């Protein structure tokens, strides 16, 4: 077992350390000190929180007289993230690096609540900001929404306020349709889901011809799958050089009606499909925003902060999400991807 994870986990089993019979307290102090030397500062502080005996050891050898222990923003946020795991009424603010109280109306699709510190507003000023939002037009999630959703699901609290907030966070959101071209309407729906302790989001974009108007590739004048895959008309603004998004859309319209074209991003946790017919074009986007953690975790960092890249097996996120119905249509998950 990873010794860092093991010792960090002690903070969630603090009652065991109250007894001198705890196995960890049976180890010689010299051995504990050798182990603690390998821990990062935030893990030592978590061990410091467990019981009096370990607090005394950590304080005497690693804390006393050393000034600020958590120097970097990353270490401070990781420490608070672990500390907040058992606090359902608090979330970690990546803007001011503090624990803030939850608000029951705080969801990605609602504008009824915004933190005073501005956490979650940042999607343009600082490209790699810790508080950068997962900007998805009409459904913008901050890291706190992911954090609270996964925490509520894991704790399975019997408190009614927690259950209601979790229900709001996981409720599908159907945005108001907008006109994207003459006689063409765009409807967007968002389906968040927790699977195996991971936050998954399915975004369904449906382009509909109004009256006698037909759908064409030109109807989808702008589309963004993820930060790495964007198309503007026939031009691809993709930072994923493995594919040309405009070509994928072209192939969907050239194929027999409603034939799904499956693809994925090679830089972040995103799978998607495009299928089209003369009256309807549907773009489905499956995204994995990761397990509980800080904004420095790889899944969030790759898809939101764009400070790293991650690899996933193409189609694995779509498979993990599973079958889903929307607007009376069953998304096609089982067929093999059409590869070009």
Secondary structure as a PSIPRED ss2 file (coil, helix, strand):
# PSIPRED VFORMAT (PSIPRED V4.0)

   1 X C   1.000  0.000  0.000
   2 X C   1.000  0.000  0.000
   3 X H   0.000  1.000  0.000
   4 X H   0.000  1.000  0.000
   5 X H   0.000  1.000  0.000
   6 X H   0.000  1.000  0.000
   7 X H   0.000  1.000  0.000
   8 X H   0.000  1.000  0.000
   9 X H   0.000  1.000  0.000
  10 X H   0.000  1.000  0.000
  11 X H   0.000  1.000  0.000
  12 X H   0.000  1.000  0.000
  13 X H   0.000  1.000  0.000
  14 X H   0.000  1.000  0.000
  15 X H   0.000  1.000  0.000
  16 X H   0.000  1.000  0.000
  17 X H   0.000  1.000  0.000
  18 X C   1.000  0.000  0.000
  19 X C   1.000  0.000  0.000
  20 X C   1.000  0.000  0.000
  21 X C   1.000  0.000  0.000
  22 X C   1.000  0.000  0.000
  23 X H   0.000  1.000  0.000
  24 X H   0.000  1.000  0.000
  25 X H   0.000  1.000  0.000
  26 X H   0.000  1.000  0.000
  27 X C   1.000  0.000  0.000
  28 X C   1.000  0.000  0.000
  29 X H   0.000  1.000  0.000
  30 X H   0.000  1.000  0.000
  31 X H   0.000  1.000  0.000
  32 X H   0.000  1.000  0.000
  33 X H   0.000  1.000  0.000
  34 X H   0.000  1.000  0.000
  35 X H   0.000  1.000  0.000
  36 X H   0.000  1.000  0.000
  37 X H   0.000  1.000  0.000
  38 X C   1.000  0.000  0.000
  39 X C   1.000  0.000  0.000
  40 X C   1.000  0.000  0.000
  41 X H   0.000  1.000  0.000
  42 X H   0.000  1.000  0.000
  43 X H   0.000  1.000  0.000
  44 X H   0.000  1.000  0.000
  45 X H   0.000  1.000  0.000
  46 X H   0.000  1.000  0.000
  47 X H   0.000  1.000  0.000
  48 X H   0.000  1.000  0.000
  49 X C   1.000  0.000  0.000
  50 X C   1.000  0.000  0.000
  51 X C   1.000  0.000  0.000
  52 X H   0.000  1.000  0.000
  53 X H   0.000  1.000  0.000
  54 X H   0.000  1.000  0.000
  55 X H   0.000  1.000  0.000
  56 X H   0.000  1.000  0.000
  57 X H   0.000  1.000  0.000
  58 X H   0.000  1.000  0.000
  59 X H   0.000  1.000  0.000
  60 X H   0.000  1.000  0.000
  61 X H   0.000  1.000  0.000
  62 X H   0.000  1.000  0.000
  63 X H   0.000  1.000  0.000
  64 X C   1.000  0.000  0.000
  65 X C   1.000  0.000  0.000
  66 X C   1.000  0.000  0.000
  67 X C   1.000  0.000  0.000
  68 X C   1.000  0.000  0.000
  69 X C   1.000  0.000  0.000
  70 X C   1.000  0.000  0.000
  71 X C   1.000  0.000  0.000
  72 X C   1.000  0.000  0.000
  73 X H   0.000  1.000  0.000
  74 X H   0.000  1.000  0.000
  75 X H   0.000  1.000  0.000
  76 X H   0.000  1.000  0.000
  77 X H   0.000  1.000  0.000
  78 X H   0.000  1.000  0.000
  79 X H   0.000  1.000  0.000
  80 X H   0.000  1.000  0.000
  81 X H   0.000  1.000  0.000
  82 X H   0.000  1.000  0.000
  83 X H   0.000  1.000  0.000
  84 X H   0.000  1.000  0.000
  85 X H   0.000  1.000  0.000
  86 X H   0.000  1.000  0.000
  87 X C   1.000  0.000  0.000
  88 X C   1.000  0.000  0.000
  89 X C   1.000  0.000  0.000
  90 X E   0.000  0.000  1.000
  91 X E   0.000  0.000  1.000
  92 X E   0.000  0.000  1.000
  93 X E   0.000  0.000  1.000
  94 X C   1.000  0.000  0.000
  95 X C   1.000  0.000  0.000
  96 X C   1.000  0.000  0.000
  97 X C   1.000  0.000  0.000
  98 X E   0.000  0.000  1.000
  99 X E   0.000  0.000  1.000
 100 X E   0.000  0.000  1.000
 101 X E   0.000  0.000  1.000
 102 X C   1.000  0.000  0.000
 103 X C   1.000  0.000  0.000
 104 X C   1.000  0.000  0.000
 105 X C   1.000  0.000  0.000
 106 X C   1.000  0.000  0.000
 107 X C   1.000  0.000  0.000
 108 X C   1.000  0.000  0.000
 109 X C   1.000  0.000  0.000
 110 X C   1.000  0.000  0.000
 111 X C   1.000  0.000  0.000
 112 X C   1.000  0.000  0.000
 113 X C   1.000  0.000  0.000
 114 X C   1.000  0.000  0.000
 115 X C   1.000  0.000  0.000
 116 X C   1.000  0.000  0.000
 117 X C   1.000  0.000  0.000
 118 X C   1.000  0.000  0.000
 119 X C   1.000  0.000  0.000
 120 X C   1.000  0.000  0.000
 121 X C   1.000  0.000  0.000
 122 X E   0.000  0.000  1.000
 123 X C   1.000  0.000  0.000
 124 X C   1.000  0.000  0.000
 125 X C   1.000  0.000  0.000
 126 X C   1.000  0.000  0.000
 127 X C   1.000  0.000  0.000
 128 X C   1.000  0.000  0.000
 129 X C   1.000  0.000  0.000
 130 X C   1.000  0.000  0.000
 131 X C   1.000  0.000  0.000
 132 X E   0.000  0.000  1.000
 133 X C   1.000  0.000  0.000
 134 X E   0.000  0.000  1.000
 135 X C   1.000  0.000  0.000
 136 X C   1.000  0.000  0.000
 137 X C   1.000  0.000  0.000
 138 X C   1.000  0.000  0.000
 139 X C   1.000  0.000  0.000
 140 X C   1.000  0.000  0.000
 141 X E   0.000  0.000  1.000
 142 X C   1.000  0.000  0.000
 143 X H   0.000  1.000  0.000
 144 X H   0.000  1.000  0.000
 145 X H   0.000  1.000  0.000
 146 X H   0.000  1.000  0.000
 147 X H   0.000  1.000  0.000
 148 X H   0.000  1.000  0.000
 149 X H   0.000  1.000  0.000
 150 X H   0.000  1.000  0.000
 151 X H   0.000  1.000  0.000
 152 X H   0.000  1.000  0.000
 153 X H   0.000  1.000  0.000
 154 X H   0.000  1.000  0.000
 155 X H   0.000  1.000  0.000
 156 X C   1.000  0.000  0.000
 157 X C   1.000  0.000  0.000
 158 X C   1.000  0.000  0.000
 159 X C   1.000  0.000  0.000
 160 X H   0.000  1.000  0.000
 161 X H   0.000  1.000  0.000
 162 X H   0.000  1.000  0.000
 163 X H   0.000  1.000  0.000
 164 X H   0.000  1.000  0.000
 165 X H   0.000  1.000  0.000
 166 X H   0.000  1.000  0.000
 167 X H   0.000  1.000  0.000
 168 X H   0.000  1.000  0.000
 169 X H   0.000  1.000  0.000
 170 X H   0.000  1.000  0.000
 171 X C   1.000  0.000  0.000
 172 X C   1.000  0.000  0.000
 173 X E   0.000  0.000  1.000
 174 X E   0.000  0.000  1.000
 175 X C   1.000  0.000  0.000
 176 X C   1.000  0.000  0.000
 177 X C   1.000  0.000  0.000
 178 X E   0.000  0.000  1.000
 179 X E   0.000  0.000  1.000
 180 X E   0.000  0.000  1.000
 181 X E   0.000  0.000  1.000
 182 X C   1.000  0.000  0.000
 183 X C   1.000  0.000  0.000
 184 X E   0.000  0.000  1.000
 185 X E   0.000  0.000  1.000
 186 X E   0.000  0.000  1.000
 187 X E   0.000  0.000  1.000
 188 X E   0.000  0.000  1.000
 189 X E   0.000  0.000  1.000
 190 X E   0.000  0.000  1.000
 191 X E   0.000  0.000  1.000
 192 X E   0.000  0.000  1.000
 193 X E   0.000  0.000  1.000
 194 X E   0.000  0.000  1.000
 195 X E   0.000  0.000  1.000
 196 X C   1.000  0.000  0.000
 197 X C   1.000  0.000  0.000
 198 X E   0.000  0.000  1.000
 199 X E   0.000  0.000  1.000
 200 X E   0.000  0.000  1.000
 201 X E   0.000  0.000  1.000
 202 X E   0.000  0.000  1.000
 203 X E   0.000  0.000  1.000
 204 X E   0.000  0.000  1.000
 205 X E   0.000  0.000  1.000
 206 X E   0.000  0.000  1.000
 207 X E   0.000  0.000  1.000
 208 X E   0.000  0.000  1.000
 209 X E   0.000  0.000  1.000
 210 X C   1.000  0.000  0.000
 211 X C   1.000  0.000  0.000
 212 X C   1.000  0.000  0.000
 213 X C   1.000  0.000  0.000
 214 X C   1.000  0.000  0.000
 215 X C   1.000  0.000  0.000
 216 X C   1.000  0.000  0.000
 217 X H   0.000  1.000  0.000
 218 X H   0.000  1.000  0.000
 219 X H   0.000  1.000  0.000
 220 X C   1.000  0.000  0.000
 221 X C   1.000  0.000  0.000
 222 X E   0.000  0.000  1.000
 223 X E   0.000  0.000  1.000
 224 X E   0.000  0.000  1.000
 225 X E   0.000  0.000  1.000
 226 X E   0.000  0.000  1.000
 227 X C   1.000  0.000  0.000
 228 X C   1.000  0.000  0.000
 229 X E   0.000  0.000  1.000
 230 X E   0.000  0.000  1.000
 231 X E   0.000  0.000  1.000
 232 X E   0.000  0.000  1.000
 233 X C   1.000  0.000  0.000
 234 X C   1.000  0.000  0.000
 235 X E   0.000  0.000  1.000
 236 X E   0.000  0.000  1.000
 237 X C   1.000  0.000  0.000
 238 X C   1.000  0.000  0.000
 239 X C   1.000  0.000  0.000
 240 X C   1.000  0.000  0.000
 241 X C   1.000  0.000  0.000
 242 X C   1.000  0.000  0.000
 243 X C   1.000  0.000  0.000
 244 X C   1.000  0.000  0.000
 245 X H   0.000  1.000  0.000
 246 X H   0.000  1.000  0.000
 247 X H   0.000  1.000  0.000
 248 X H   0.000  1.000  0.000
 249 X H   0.000  1.000  0.000
 250 X H   0.000  1.000  0.000
 251 X H   0.000  1.000  0.000
 252 X H   0.000  1.000  0.000
 253 X H   0.000  1.000  0.000
 254 X H   0.000  1.000  0.000
 255 X C   1.000  0.000  0.000
 256 X C   1.000  0.000  0.000
 257 X C   1.000  0.000  0.000
 258 X C   1.000  0.000  0.000
 259 X C   1.000  0.000  0.000
 260 X C   1.000  0.000  0.000
 261 X E   0.000  0.000  1.000
 262 X E   0.000  0.000  1.000
 263 X E   0.000  0.000  1.000
 264 X E   0.000  0.000  1.000
 265 X C   1.000  0.000  0.000
 266 X C   1.000  0.000  0.000
 267 X C   1.000  0.000  0.000
 268 X C   1.000  0.000  0.000
 269 X C   1.000  0.000  0.000
 270 X E   0.000  0.000  1.000
 271 X E   0.000  0.000  1.000
 272 X E   0.000  0.000  1.000
 273 X E   0.000  0.000  1.000
 274 X E   0.000  0.000  1.000
 275 X E   0.000  0.000  1.000
 276 X E   0.000  0.000  1.000
 277 X C   1.000  0.000  0.000
 278 X C   1.000  0.000  0.000
 279 X C   1.000  0.000  0.000
 280 X E   0.000  0.000  1.000
 281 X E   0.000  0.000  1.000
 282 X E   0.000  0.000  1.000
 283 X E   0.000  0.000  1.000
 284 X E   0.000  0.000  1.000
 285 X E   0.000  0.000  1.000
 286 X E   0.000  0.000  1.000
 287 X E   0.000  0.000  1.000
 288 X E   0.000  0.000  1.000
 289 X C   1.000  0.000  0.000
 290 X C   1.000  0.000  0.000
 291 X C   1.000  0.000  0.000
 292 X C   1.000  0.000  0.000
 293 X C   1.000  0.000  0.000
 294 X C   1.000  0.000  0.000
 295 X C   1.000  0.000  0.000
 296 X C   1.000  0.000  0.000
 297 X C   1.000  0.000  0.000
 298 X H   0.000  1.000  0.000
 299 X H   0.000  1.000  0.000
 300 X H   0.000  1.000  0.000
 301 X H   0.000  1.000  0.000
 302 X H   0.000  1.000  0.000
 303 X H   0.000  1.000  0.000
 304 X H   0.000  1.000  0.000
 305 X H   0.000  1.000  0.000
 306 X C   1.000  0.000  0.000
 307 X C   1.000  0.000  0.000
 308 X C   1.000  0.000  0.000
 309 X C   1.000  0.000  0.000
 310 X C   1.000  0.000  0.000
 311 X C   1.000  0.000  0.000
 312 X C   1.000  0.000  0.000
 313 X C   1.000  0.000  0.000
 314 X C   1.000  0.000  0.000
 315 X C   1.000  0.000  0.000
 316 X H   0.000  1.000  0.000
 317 X H   0.000  1.000  0.000
 318 X H   0.000  1.000  0.000
 319 X H   0.000  1.000  0.000
 320 X H   0.000  1.000  0.000
 321 X H   0.000  1.000  0.000
 322 X C   1.000  0.000  0.000
 323 X C   1.000  0.000  0.000
 324 X C   1.000  0.000  0.000
 325 X E   0.000  0.000  1.000
 326 X E   0.000  0.000  1.000
 327 X C   1.000  0.000  0.000
 328 X C   1.000  0.000  0.000
 329 X E   0.000  0.000  1.000
 330 X E   0.000  0.000  1.000
 331 X C   1.000  0.000  0.000
 332 X C   1.000  0.000  0.000
 333 X C   1.000  0.000  0.000
 334 X C   1.000  0.000  0.000
 335 X C   1.000  0.000  0.000
 336 X C   1.000  0.000  0.000
 337 X C   1.000  0.000  0.000
 338 X C   1.000  0.000  0.000
 339 X C   1.000  0.000  0.000
 340 X C   1.000  0.000  0.000
